[in-house]
Amino acid sequence: MRIQRIVLTDYGPYGGHNEINLETTKDRPIILFGGQNGSGKTTLFNAIQICLHGRSAFEETLSRREYEERMQALLHESGGQKAEEASIRLEFEYTDFGQAERYTVERSFRDRGKSLVEDVSIRRDGSELSELEEEQWEDFLKELIPPGISQLFFFDGEKVENLAKAIEDDSSFTESLMSLLGLDLVEQLENDMTVYRSHKLDENGHEELAAEIDEYRENIEQAENEKSQLEDKIERKTKELENIEAEIESAEQQLAEEGGTFAEKRDEYKERRTELRTEITKLKEDIRDIATGSYPFALAPGLCRDVIERLENESKISQQQAARSEAVNALSDVAEDDAVWGDLDVPEGASTEVVERLQDALSEQLTPENVPEYELSSEFSQREQQEMTNAVNRALNEIPGELQELTDELEKKMSGLNDVEAKISNAPDQSVIAPQLKKINELNKKRGELESEVEKHRERLEQVENNLSRLNSGLENRLDRQDEFDDISRRADLSMKVQETIRDYRETLTNEKLDRLEDVLTDRYLELSNKSEFYEQVIVDKEDTTIYIETQAGDTKHQSQLSAGERQIFATALLWALADISGRPLPFIIDTPLGRLDKEHRSRLVENFFPKASHQVFLFSTDTEITDTYHDELQQYIAAEFKLENSQETGETSISAGYFNVDSEDAVQDDNRYRVSSSENPSQVDIEGYTDD
């Protein structure tokens, strides 16, 4: 962002129409405003923020009424007359994705006595934002230049002093740093979500269900962790097995080279053993899939049939009850139909009794027999009942045969493997190959132990996965029940998930920002400190969010141990670093820039901060801060300088080129950078760098 012009009309002490050209260059980034206390420096300083963000420009939270009262107080007053309207207009260039666009933002205020009417207009490259409605313009500005980030670039001596005091007080410093990093908003959002969720659950009496859901989620998390650990163990053991296999292969290769005819036969057995192991592994996986699938139903066929039959009967009973209810209700409609009773000799009023008797008789006649007190079908959805029926039918009719075939084949393959292993183990002892055979046998034994461990872990993994499936099913069941609650309960559940995401996001964002802050703050503090050759680096402790300064000798000094002047410099360096890591190229706008600093620290700011802080730096200073000496040092970086003088008679502030002890004709700027006209006579001469709206 590069600010080009600000226009104040009857705003604060600035009467009439006041335009100031704020253009800077790469080599001259500084605009200097000089004025005594009460001359309107802070008003001009704050006007830039207010133009961009309105009520959000203030660090404290203001109600609409409080904001209106503040802005009403800023309507220009002179000679006993108070203006009814005022406005601030800001023109700036903003580059997004390499495309530079010129924006004009104007915020105007009209006093209506008991209220204040505020209007905002935005133009981009001379045209209104046609893609947005007017009520969206404020949000557009906040997205373009977030208020929280802009606070880093607008700071005054008071803000630096408050931050310096917080640095001395550890507890308040943590809060201040989190706020400056923008993390307090994330934490507040998490707390708000906790309160919101708690209130909503309490309102709807779903605490017990919420507790069950939390318990299921905790158990699922534990099971997931155990599953992950088992998978890691299986992976490690599998890698060990691969290494053992490689050693066995190498040893057998050496045996083949030394064992002659026996080695050739051994290669044949080895190849057959590999084939059998592969086939056995595949058969075990197939059997395991069946055993963990529908096979358990086959172990209790009678019970399974009873359950299916029970569900079918309950479905029929439910249909009969629905039919009975529909028939009885239909008779109620007959009782009210005059056409039905018109030709019948039924006394008046007796039709209702006739219909009621018919309803009772029909209800008794159509009442299903053997209605169970407990409905099993209520525990399952229609989809789950159909899945259960399919699983039982497959378990009773198909699974036993498939399992028997696989078991027979597995026994056959295991017998073949045992024969091959026996042939390998019972090979004739030869002195040349005996040591190699011993090594191979030891490796095979170790492989067997590893395979046993892997198998054990796999079995446990299956148990955990089955438990996870049960837990997820239970959680899904309770979430389905929760879906039957009203919309407030669903929002409360959603807020819990959002809260978890916010918590993870806050932790990650905090670590990332503090890591970045440590590096940038080190550079910035060493540039400004008068002990840059004594200090080595700044260290940010993420655990308690405190800061240490490490010396060249390796000693550390806690932030609270800095002297008052060092804390002021450290606070300035911190704001500079935070602005850097914000990633937003905004101008630095500084009121009372040197505060209560001593001479040496002031010189460091003049030399190393003001010329480098940003591509644009606006300084609002008294003659006791940017003195003649400092002015001379900064002169090569100043693009323009203005003197603000307030009249004690009228209360108006006038703007002129120059600075304290610098006349207009000796000012840095070559052309006229400002113009002022009365509100009654707004006609203006053409000035270079301006275009009339």
JOHU-V352336 format. One record per residue. N is the residue number from 1. RES is the residue in one letter. PHI is phi in whole degrees, -180 to 180 (NA if undefined). NEAR is the number of other ideal C-beta (glycine too) atoms within 12 Angstrom. D_LAST is the distance of its C-alpha to the last C-alpha in Angstrom with 1 decimal. Layout:
n=<N:N>
res=<RES:RES>
phi=<PHI:PHI>
near=<NEAR:NEAR>
d_last=<D_LAST:D_LAST>
This chain:
n=<1:2:3:4:5:6:7:8:9:10:11:12:13:14:15:16:17:18:19:20:21:22:23:24:25:26:27:28:29:30:31:32:33:34:35:36:37:38:39:40:41:42:43:44:45:46:47:48:49:50:51:52:53:54:55:56:57:58:59:60:61:62:63:64:65:66:67:68:69:70:71:72:73:74:75:76:77:78:79:80:81:82:83:84:85:86:87:88:89:90:91:92:93:94:95:96:97:98:99:100:101:102:103:104:105:106:107:108:109:110:111:112:113:114:115:116:117:118:119:120:121:122:123:124:125:126:127:128:129:130:131:132:133:134:135:136:137:138:139:140:141:142:143:144:145:146:147:148:149:150:151:152:153:154:155:156:157:158:159:160:161:162:163:164:165:166:167:168:169:170:171:172:173:174:175:176:177:178:179:180:181:182:183:184:185:186:187:188:189:190:191:192:193:194:195:196:197:198:199:200:201:202:203:204:205:206:207:208:209:210:211:212:213:214:215:216:217:218:219:220:221:222:223:224:225:226:227:228:229:230:231:232:233:234:235:236:237:238:239:240:241:242:243:244:245:246:247:248:249:250:251:252:253:254:255:256:257:258:259:260:261:262:263:264:265:266:267:268:269:270:271:272:273:274:275:276:277:278:279:280:281:282:283:284:285:286:287:288:289:290:291:292:293:294:295:296:297:298:299:300:301:302:303:304:305:306:307:308:309:310:311:312:313:314:315:316:317:318:319:320:321:322:323:324:325:326:327:328:329:330:331:332:333:334:335:336:337:338:339:340:341:342:343:344:345:346:347:348:349:350:351:352:353:354:355:356:357:358:359:360:361:362:363:364:365:366:367:368:369:370:371:372:373:374:375:376:377:378:379:380:381:382:383:384:385:386:387:388:389:390:391:392:393:394:395:396:397:398:399:400:401:402:403:404:405:406:407:408:409:410:411:412:413:414:415:416:417:418:419:420:421:422:423:424:425:426:427:428:429:430:431:432:433:434:435:436:437:438:439:440:441:442:443:444:445:446:447:448:449:450:451:452:453:454:455:456:457:458:459:460:461:462:463:464:465:466:467:468:469:470:471:472:473:474:475:476:477:478:479:480:481:482:483:484:485:486:487:488:489:490:491:492:493:494:495:496:497:498:499:500:501:502:503:504:505:506:507:508:509:510:511:512:513:514:515:516:517:518:519:520:521:522:523:524:525:526:527:528:529:530:531:532:533:534:535:536:537:538:539:540:541:542:543:544:545:546:547:548:549:550:551:552:553:554:555:556:557:558:559:560:561:562:563:564:565:566:567:568:569:570:571:572:573:574:575:576:577:578:579:580:581:582:583:584:585:586:587:588:589:590:591:592:593:594:595:596:597:598:599:600:601:602:603:604:605:606:607:608:609:610:611:612:613:614:615:616:617:618:619:620:621:622:623:624:625:626:627:628:629:630:631:632:633:634:635:636:637:638:639:640:641:642:643:644:645:646:647:648:649:650:651:652:653:654:655:656:657:658:659:660:661:662:663:664:665:666:667:668:669:670:671:672:673:674:675:676:677:678:679:680:681:682:683:684:685:686:687:688:689:690:691:692:693>
res=<M:R:I:Q:R:I:V:L:T:D:Y:G:P:Y:G:G:H:N:E:I:N:L:E:T:T:K:D:R:P:I:I:L:F:G:G:Q:N:G:S:G:K:T:T:L:F:N:A:I:Q:I:C:L:H:G:R:S:A:F:E:E:T:L:S:R:R:E:Y:E:E:R:M:Q:A:L:L:H:E:S:G:G:Q:K:A:E:E:A:S:I:R:L:E:F:E:Y:T:D:F:G:Q:A:E:R:Y:T:V:E:R:S:F:R:D:R:G:K:S:L:V:E:D:V:S:I:R:R:D:G:S:E:L:S:E:L:E:E:E:Q:W:E:D:F:L:K:E:L:I:P:P:G:I:S:Q:L:F:F:F:D:G:E:K:V:E:N:L:A:K:A:I:E:D:D:S:S:F:T:E:S:L:M:S:L:L:G:L:D:L:V:E:Q:L:E:N:D:M:T:V:Y:R:S:H:K:L:D:E:N:G:H:E:E:L:A:A:E:I:D:E:Y:R:E:N:I:E:Q:A:E:N:E:K:S:Q:L:E:D:K:I:E:R:K:T:K:E:L:E:N:I:E:A:E:I:E:S:A:E:Q:Q:L:A:E:E:G:G:T:F:A:E:K:R:D:E:Y:K:E:R:R:T:E:L:R:T:E:I:T:K:L:K:E:D:I:R:D:I:A:T:G:S:Y:P:F:A:L:A:P:G:L:C:R:D:V:I:E:R:L:E:N:E:S:K:I:S:Q:Q:Q:A:A:R:S:E:A:V:N:A:L:S:D:V:A:E:D:D:A:V:W:G:D:L:D:V:P:E:G:A:S:T:E:V:V:E:R:L:Q:D:A:L:S:E:Q:L:T:P:E:N:V:P:E:Y:E:L:S:S:E:F:S:Q:R:E:Q:Q:E:M:T:N:A:V:N:R:A:L:N:E:I:P:G:E:L:Q:E:L:T:D:E:L:E:K:K:M:S:G:L:N:D:V:E:A:K:I:S:N:A:P:D:Q:S:V:I:A:P:Q:L:K:K:I:N:E:L:N:K:K:R:G:E:L:E:S:E:V:E:K:H:R:E:R:L:E:Q:V:E:N:N:L:S:R:L:N:S:G:L:E:N:R:L:D:R:Q:D:E:F:D:D:I:S:R:R:A:D:L:S:M:K:V:Q:E:T:I:R:D:Y:R:E:T:L:T:N:E:K:L:D:R:L:E:D:V:L:T:D:R:Y:L:E:L:S:N:K:S:E:F:Y:E:Q:V:I:V:D:K:E:D:T:T:I:Y:I:E:T:Q:A:G:D:T:K:H:Q:S:Q:L:S:A:G:E:R:Q:I:F:A:T:A:L:L:W:A:L:A:D:I:S:G:R:P:L:P:F:I:I:D:T:P:L:G:R:L:D:K:E:H:R:S:R:L:V:E:N:F:F:P:K:A:S:H:Q:V:F:L:F:S:T:D:T:E:I:T:D:T:Y:H:D:E:L:Q:Q:Y:I:A:A:E:F:K:L:E:N:S:Q:E:T:G:E:T:S:I:S:A:G:Y:F:N:V:D:S:E:D:A:V:Q:D:D:N:R:Y:R:V:S:S:S:E:N:P:S:Q:V:D:I:E:G:Y:T:D:D>
phi=<NA:-131:-75:-111:-160:-126:-128:-113:-123:49:-119:58:-82:-96:-83:73:-110:-120:-116:-129:-82:-112:-64:-130:-123:-61:-83:-127:-88:-101:-112:-111:-113:-117:-176:-72:-59:88:-85:108:-63:-65:-60:-67:-57:-73:-61:-63:-65:-64:-60:-77:-127:57:-63:-73:-73:-87:-66:-84:-81:-111:-73:-58:-67:-61:-65:-63:-63:-65:-73:-61:-67:-94:-67:-61:-133:-154:60:80:-107:-111:-66:-92:-137:-151:-155:-128:-125:-126:-114:-151:-107:-129:-104:-130:53:82:-104:-87:-130:-101:-114:-125:-115:-127:-121:-117:-133:-125:-83:-114:84:-84:-144:-124:-95:-115:-124:-128:-131:-132:-126:-121:51:88:-121:-69:-77:-68:-79:-124:-76:-60:-69:-96:-66:-61:-64:-62:-64:-65:-75:-67:-135:-58:-58:-62:-74:-64:-60:-70:-98:-110:-144:-127:-60:-65:-64:-63:-66:-64:-68:-63:-66:-66:-62:-72:-104:-54:-64:-74:-66:-58:-64:-64:-65:-61:-67:-65:-78:81:-83:-65:-68:-66:-65:-64:-63:-63:-64:-62:-66:-63:-63:-59:-63:-62:-63:-67:-67:-64:-62:-105:66:-108:-61:-64:-66:-63:-65:-63:-63:-61:-64:-61:-65:-65:-65:-63:-61:-63:-65:-63:-64:-64:-60:-62:-64:-64:-63:-64:-62:-61:-64:-64:-65:-65:-65:-62:-61:-63:-65:-62:-59:-65:-64:-62:-63:-66:-65:-71:-64:-65:-64:-62:-73:-101:-97:60:-59:-62:-64:-62:-65:-64:-60:-64:-64:-62:-63:-67:-63:-62:-61:-64:-62:-62:-65:-65:-59:-64:-64:-63:-63:-64:-65:-63:-61:-68:-65:-92:-98:-91:-59:-54:-65:-68:-78:-136:-63:-64:-64:-62:-64:-61:-63:-63:-63:-62:-64:-65:-63:-63:-66:-64:-60:-61:-66:-63:-64:-65:-65:-61:-61:-68:-66:-62:-66:-64:-63:-61:-67:-64:-62:-98:-94:-63:-64:-71:-96:-60:-91:-103:-90:-115:-57:-62:89:-82:-61:-64:-66:-61:-64:-63:-65:-63:-63:-64:-65:-67:-63:-68:-67:-94:-67:-64:-88:58:-74:-71:-68:-116:-93:-65:-64:-67:-82:-131:-78:-60:-65:-67:-64:-67:-63:-65:-60:-63:-65:-65:-60:-69:-64:-83:-108:-117:-59:-55:-65:-63:-64:-64:-61:-66:-65:-61:-66:-64:-61:-63:-69:-65:-63:-65:-65:-60:-62:-65:-61:-64:-64:-70:-71:-93:-63:-61:-78:-125:-60:-74:-102:-58:-60:-69:-64:-61:-63:-65:-63:-64:-65:-64:-65:-65:-63:-61:-65:-65:-62:-65:-65:-61:-63:-63:-66:-66:-62:-65:-62:-63:-62:-65:-65:-64:-64:-62:-62:-65:-64:-64:-65:-63:-65:-63:-60:-74:-68:-64:-65:-66:-63:-79:-73:-72:-63:-64:-65:-66:-68:-65:-66:-63:-63:-64:-66:-63:-63:-63:-65:-62:-63:-65:-64:-63:-65:-65:-64:-61:-62:-64:-69:-69:-61:-66:-61:-58:-68:-69:-63:-58:-62:-69:-68:-67:-70:-96:-74:-84:-120:-64:-84:-92:-89:-103:-163:-102:-118:-104:-86:-73:-69:-116:53:-115:-126:-123:-111:-95:-87:-62:-83:95:-79:-122:-122:-69:-54:-71:-87:-69:-71:-58:-65:-64:-66:-62:-65:-63:-63:-64:-62:-65:-63:-62:-64:-63:-64:-61:-78:-67:78:-111:-80:-110:-70:-91:-126:-125:-103:45:-68:-110:47:-103:-73:-78:-61:-65:-69:-61:-63:-63:-66:-63:-79:-113:-104:-57:-73:-115:-59:-163:-70:-138:-135:-104:-112:-113:-131:-92:-74:-91:-104:-80:-79:-58:-63:-68:-62:-62:-68:-88:-55:-68:-105:-88:-87:-161:-139:-132:-110:-107:-129:-105:-85:-70:-76:-103:80:-91:-104:-106:-116:-143:-71:112:-154:-56:64:-125:-73:-57:-70:-100:-65:-63:-68:-83:-110:-72:-97:-146:-153:-134:-144:-73:-68:-77:-131:-80:-63:-138:-86:-71:-127:-58:96:-117:-131:-73:-76>
near=<35:30:43:32:37:44:41:46:34:35:40:38:36:44:33:31:32:41:35:41:30:38:31:35:20:14:12:25:32:45:47:45:47:41:37:21:19:18:34:37:40:32:35:41:38:31:43:43:40:41:42:44:36:33:28:26:33:21:24:12:13:19:12:15:14:16:25:25:19:25:37:29:21:35:33:36:23:24:13:7:16:19:33:21:26:41:41:45:36:40:36:34:26:32:18:16:7:7:11:17:23:25:35:34:42:33:40:29:37:21:25:14:11:10:16:29:20:30:21:34:26:37:23:27:18:15:15:21:27:13:11:18:13:15:10:16:30:28:21:26:34:21:19:28:37:25:30:28:31:34:33:37:38:39:40:33:33:22:32:37:25:26:36:36:25:30:44:27:19:22:17:21:32:28:21:32:36:27:26:38:37:28:31:22:22:28:25:19:22:27:19:18:28:22:17:24:33:20:19:28:30:17:18:24:15:31:19:16:26:28:14:21:33:22:18:27:25:16:22:27:19:18:28:20:16:23:27:18:18:28:21:16:23:27:18:18:27:22:16:22:28:18:18:28:24:16:23:32:22:18:30:34:19:21:34:25:18:22:30:16:15:27:28:16:21:35:22:18:28:30:19:22:29:21:18:26:27:16:22:28:22:18:28:25:19:24:26:24:18:28:24:21:23:28:30:20:30:28:17:15:21:14:17:28:21:15:24:29:18:26:30:21:22:27:24:19:24:23:17:22:21:16:20:25:20:17:22:27:17:19:27:20:15:23:24:14:15:13:11:18:20:10:8:15:9:17:11:11:11:15:25:19:15:20:26:18:17:23:25:17:17:23:23:14:16:23:19:22:13:12:16:16:8:10:18:23:27:19:19:23:18:14:12:20:25:18:19:27:27:20:24:32:20:23:30:25:18:21:31:20:17:24:27:17:18:27:22:16:22:26:17:18:28:21:16:23:26:19:18:27:24:14:20:31:20:17:27:19:16:19:12:17:27:18:18:30:30:19:21:34:25:18:27:28:18:22:30:19:18:28:26:16:23:28:23:18:27:27:20:22:28:24:20:28:24:21:24:26:19:18:28:21:21:23:27:21:23:27:25:21:23:30:19:15:24:17:15:21:29:23:23:33:34:21:28:29:19:22:26:21:19:27:21:16:21:27:19:17:26:27:20:18:32:33:19:22:38:28:21:28:42:31:24:34:46:30:30:40:38:28:24:27:11:18:32:22:26:37:28:34:21:20:11:16:31:28:39:30:37:23:21:15:11:13:15:20:29:23:38:24:20:31:23:22:28:32:36:41:43:47:44:45:43:40:47:39:36:39:37:30:29:29:15:28:25:36:39:42:43:42:34:31:43:37:32:23:35:18:18:21:36:33:24:34:44:36:22:28:40:41:31:25:36:34:29:35:41:42:47:41:45:29:25:23:37:40:24:18:19:35:31:17:22:39:26:18:35:39:37:42:41:44:36:41:28:27:18:12:9:19:24:32:35:27:40:31:32:29:39:30:17:28:14:21:12:18:30:30:34:17:18:25:37:38:29:31:23:20:26:13:10:20:13:21:13:12:21:14:23:25:18:16:20>
d_last=<20.7:19.1:16.8:14.4:12.7:13.3:11.9:14.7:14.7:18.3:19.5:23.0:24.2:20.7:20.3:17.3:13.9:14.8:12.9:15.3:15.1:17.4:18.0:21.8:24.2:27.3:29.6:27.7:26.4:26.6:24.3:26.6:26.1:29.1:30.1:33.1:33.6:31.6:28.9:26.1:26.4:27.1:24.4:21.8:23.8:23.8:20.1:19.2:21.7:20.9:17.2:18.6:21.7:22.0:25.8:26.8:25.6:28.9:32.1:34.2:33.9:32.5:33.1:30.4:31.9:32.1:28.5:27.4:29.8:28.3:24.7:26.0:27.7:24.5:22.9:23.0:26.3:27.5:30.3:31.5:28.2:26.3:22.7:22.3:18.8:17.2:14.5:14.0:11.0:12.2:11.0:14.1:15.9:18.7:21.5:23.6:26.8:25.8:22.4:19.4:16.2:12.8:11.9:9.4:11.7:11.3:14.7:15.3:18.8:20.5:24.1:26.4:29.6:31.5:28.5:25.0:22.3:20.0:16.9:15.3:12.3:12.1:10.1:12.0:11.2:8.0:10.4:12.1:15.6:17.6:20.8:20.8:21.2:19.2:22.4:22.4:19.1:21.0:23.7:21.4:20.2:23.8:24.9:22.2:23.1:26.3:26.7:30.3:29.5:26.7:29.3:31.1:28.3:27.7:31.0:32.5:36.0:36.9:36.2:38.2:41.0:41.2:41.4:44.0:46.1:45.8:47.1:50.2:50.7:51.3:50.7:47.3:46.2:46.7:44.6:41.8:41.9:41.9:38.8:37.0:38.0:36.7:40.2:40.7:38.5:40.8:43.9:42.6:41.9:45.5:46.9:45.0:46.4:49.9:49.6:48.1:50.9:53.6:52.5:52.3:55.7:57.3:55.9:57.5:60.8:60.4:61.2:64.4:62.8:60.0:62.7:64.5:61.5:60.8:64.4:64.3:61.2:62.9:66.0:64.1:62.3:65.8:67.2:64.3:64.9:68.6:67.9:65.7:68.4:71.1:69.0:68.6:72.4:73.2:70.9:72.6:76.1:75.4:74.3:77.6:79.4:77.8:78.9:82.5:82.5:81.6:84.4:86.9:86.0:86.4:89.8:91.0:90.0:92.2:94.9:94.8:95.3:98.3:99.8:101.0:102.3:101.4:97.7:97.5:98.8:96.4:93.4:94.5:94.7:91.4:89.6:91.3:90.3:86.6:86.8:88.4:86.0:83.0:84.7:85.6:82.1:80.8:83.5:82.7:79.0:80.0:82.4:79.8:77.2:79.8:80.9:77.4:76.6:78.7:82.1:82.3:82.6:85.8:87.5:87.5:88.0:89.5:86.8:84.1:85.8:86.1:82.4:81.4:83.9:82.7:79.1:80.2:82.3:79.5:77.2:79.9:80.4:76.7:76.7:79.8:78.3:75.2:77.4:79.5:76.5:75.1:78.5:79.0:75.6:76.3:79.4:77.2:75.4:78.9:79.9:77.1:77.8:80.0:80.9:82.8:85.0:85.4:88.7:90.2:92.4:90.5:90.5:87.2:85.4:87.7:85.4:83.3:86.4:87.5:84.2:84.2:87.7:86.7:83.6:85.9:88.4:85.8:84.0:87.4:88.4:85.1:84.8:85.0:87.9:87.8:84.2:83.6:82.5:80.1:77.9:77.5:74.8:72.4:72.0:70.7:68.1:69.2:67.9:69.9:73.0:72.8:72.4:75.3:77.5:76.7:77.4:80.7:81.9:81.1:82.7:85.9:86.3:84.8:84.2:87.9:89.0:86.1:86.6:90.4:89.8:87.4:89.8:92.8:90.9:89.7:93.3:94.4:91.8:92.5:96.2:95.5:93.3:96.1:98.6:96.4:95.7:99.5:100.3:97.9:99.2:102.8:102.6:105.6:105.5:105.3:105.4:102.8:100.2:101.2:98.6:95.9:96.9:96.9:93.3:92.2:93.9:92.2:88.8:89.6:90.5:87.2:85.4:87.2:86.2:82.5:82.7:84.2:81.4:78.7:80.5:80.7:76.9:76.3:78.4:76.6:73.3:74.4:75.3:71.9:70.1:72.3:71.5:67.8:68.1:69.9:67.3:64.4:66.2:66.8:63.1:62.0:64.5:63.0:59.5:60.5:61.9:58.8:56.8:58.9:57.3:54.4:50.8:50.6:53.3:51.7:48.5:50.7:52.3:49.0:47.8:50.9:50.0:46.4:47.8:50.0:47.1:45.0:48.0:48.5:44.8:44.7:47.8:46.6:43.1:44.7:47.1:44.4:42.0:44.9:46.2:42.9:42.5:45.9:45.1:41.7:42.8:45.8:43.7:41.2:43.9:46.1:43.3:42.8:46.4:48.7:51.5:50.0:53.4:55.3:53.3:53.4:51.0:49.5:51.2:49.6:52.3:51.1:53.9:53.1:49.6:50.7:50.1:52.7:52.4:55.2:56.7:58.0:61.5:60.6:60.6:57.9:56.2:54.7:51.2:52.6:54.8:52.0:51.9:49.2:47.3:47.8:46.4:43.2:42.8:43.8:41.2:38.5:39.8:39.9:36.2:35.4:37.7:36.3:32.7:34.2:35.9:33.0:31.8:28.1:26.6:24.6:24.1:26.9:25.9:29.1:29.9:33.3:33.9:37.6:38.9:42.7:43.5:46.3:45.8:46.9:44.5:41.6:42.3:42.3:38.8:37.6:39.3:38.9:36.1:33.0:32.8:33.5:32.0:28.9:26.5:24.5:26.3:25.0:27.9:28.2:31.5:33.9:36.1:39.0:37.4:35.6:38.2:38.5:40.6:38.2:35.3:37.3:38.0:34.3:33.0:33.1:30.8:28.2:24.9:23.8:25.4:24.4:26.7:26.1:28.4:29.0:30.7:33.8:33.6:30.1:29.4:26.0:25.0:23.8:22.4:23.8:24.5:27.9:30.2:33.5:35.7:32.9:31.5:28.0:29.5:31.3:28.3:27.9:24.4:24.6:21.3:19.4:17.8:16.6:15.5:16.5:16.2:17.9:16.4:18.3:16.8:13.1:13.0:12.6:14.0:12.7:13.7:14.7:13.0:9.4:6.4:3.8:0.0>
